[in-house]
Amino acid sequence: MKRLFLFTVFFATISAFTFAQTGSGFGIKAGLNYNANGNYFDSASQNAKHPDRNVGYHLGLFGKIGDQLYFRPELIYTSTKSDYDNDSFKMQKLDAPMLVGLKVLGPISVFGGPSFQYILDSKFGDITVNDVKNDFTVGLNFGIGLNFSKVGIDLRYERGFSKNEATFVNNIGLSNPSRIDTRPDQLILGLSLEL
């Protein structure tokens, strides 16, 4: 699985820079993400009183191949945070979305595709979580974007395909380990600049 992830990252990077030379383009992007782990809608309803509790960020590179119908590989560093009672679960990961998009009306486009994710680090409170079931996961990204010349803004939803649990020992004792579903489930607002 790690080889597949590395191949995907290599392919996305080479595609972005190779095809950028033929006139399609590449650029940088950054933004905010509202994160939940496990069930997004349950988490969103519980955190409605404190909307800043699960906000993270992302930044990275993208390539774009095509115009009306396009392919957009991305390589993104993402930092997420999910609050649980008095502690936070924090995760850093590399995302490689492979998106296919379609311009539907003027500057408006819709897009979607798989997102390959590799977990770099995860912590719950002051405890480093080393026992994540799978460091490499695959998810789905889809959304809508507005593009004005070289500047773009998009709103997307990301969901992991399979459950991926992290296990840690809680304060009660060794016999009752706690589990957190590390599967990404987030709403992402991004701003991009074509170079």
VENTASUL-V201245 format. One line per field, one symbol per residue. ss: DSSP state (@ for helix, = for strand, . for the rest). phi: phi as a letter, one per 40 degrees, with the letter a starting at -180 (. if undefined). burial: b if it has 9 or more other ideal C-beta (glycine too) atoms within 8 Angstrom, else e. Layout:
ss: ???
phi: ???
burial: ???
This chain:
ss: .@@@@@@@@@@@@@@@@@@@.....============..@@@@@@@........=========.==..================..===================..=================..==..==...=============..==========....=====.......=====..===========.
phi: .ccccccccccccccccccccchchaabaaibbcbabgbdcccccccdcbcccbcbaaaibabbbhbcbbbbcbbbcbbbabcbfbbbcbababbbcbbbbacbafccbbaaicbcbbccaabbgcccccbcdbcbbbbbbaabbbbbfcbbbabbbbaccbcacbbacccciccbccbbccdcaabbbbbbbcc
burial: eeebbeebbebbbebbbebbeeebbbbbbbbbbbbbbbebebbbeebeeeeeebbbbbbbbbbbbeeeebbbbbbbbbbbbbbeeeebbbbbbbbbbbbbbbbeeeebbbbbbbbbbbbeebbbeeeebeebeeebbbbbbbbbbbeeeebbbbbbbbbbeeebbbbbeeeeeeeeeeebbbbbbbbbbbbbbbe
